[in-house]
């Protein structure tokens, strides 16, 4: 029978052990990076005022339920809990995004556990600036008196966040990376009062890249306080790691984890491949950290998927075929295409169906011929990275798009799809 033990299972069965009884480990690190995806606006402030995971969970529950349901389901662990219904109107959190069932389950289990319930959150930051193509979010999790995990959020569902990922192909510094540096400089104190404090830094997806970049470029005195640096299927950089500032100083404290089918975490050159993790999902869906299989206090390790190796090689061959100016031109054309085709989020693009694909291909009339093949190859490779997604019937597509785009111009692209 296939194993499906994941981070939620870990909290459920090992959550009765405090960090003093059972020291911090790699599974705890992934959990903090996944909790970073929660919307703590209005709940956790940017300053050093702390809010426990229990109170954060109760506040989010209050936003989603009525008073009666809240009284039945909220967690009471101490007398000083925040009563969300008696807060002044101006201080109440705004309505947050809807939580997926497995996200809510992890937060609930963490809040009820001895291990995570009293972990203190602070310095929550959530910024989105379409003009700068910046999507940035981070938060502190203090899990012992002197130990704090700083988590950087990965790419959300906005096209702004996904475009920023692609911009890493041709820009040495993107806006989110620069903000990660200033965030560490602003939120890690170096005065005598905090001389015994230590920090673990990490992130999932783009958050892993931001964590590494922040450590490479932050103030020198901060690095001495960093005990470990984690990247969970985060992209690398356009230049070799060996050329990054401080890499050799902190390389022994770095740990990178990628699933056996990894496209996001291996999409840049010179990427460290420290640990390959097993997953109970297939294809690109393995990027979801909730699918990573947990074995006690560690991940269940695996070997790289052969198809993943092929996707990585094809992607890097494509990247190497263009200079920086050509990459920038491609990225701008690709995202302009998505906007014109009515894709308002990454989900609109990833959850492909015949109608969406036809709409995108019809919009190709606005794309110069020399860019058309590149966009199609990248888009279709992403769609078919998940083996459960089937390419729509070619004959049906022909009938829908032959008047807008001569099918002879795109037929060869379908022949080159993974698995064809």
Buried (B, 14 or more C-beta within 10 A) or exposed (E): EEEEBBBBBBBBBBBEBBBEEEEBBBBBBBBBBBBBBBBBBBBBBBEEEBBBBBBBBBBBBBBBBEEEEBEEBBBEBEEEBBEBEEBEEEEBBEEBEEBEEBBBBBBBBBBBBBBBBBBBBBBBBBBEEEEBBBBBBBBBBBBEEEBBBBBBBBBBBBBBBBBBBBBBBBBEEBBBBBBBBEBBBEBBEBEEEEEEBBBBBBBBBBBBBBBBBBBBBBEEEBBEBBEBBBBBBBBBBBEEBEEBEEBEEBEEBBBBBBBBBBBBBBBBBEBBEEBBBBBBBBBBBBBBBBBBBBEEBEBBEBEBBEBBEEBBEBBBEBBEEBEEEBBBBBBBBBBEBBEBBEBEBBEBBBEBEEEBBBBBBBBBEEBEEEBBBBBBBBBBBBBBBBBEBEBBEEEEBEEBBEEEBEBEBBEEBBEEEBEE
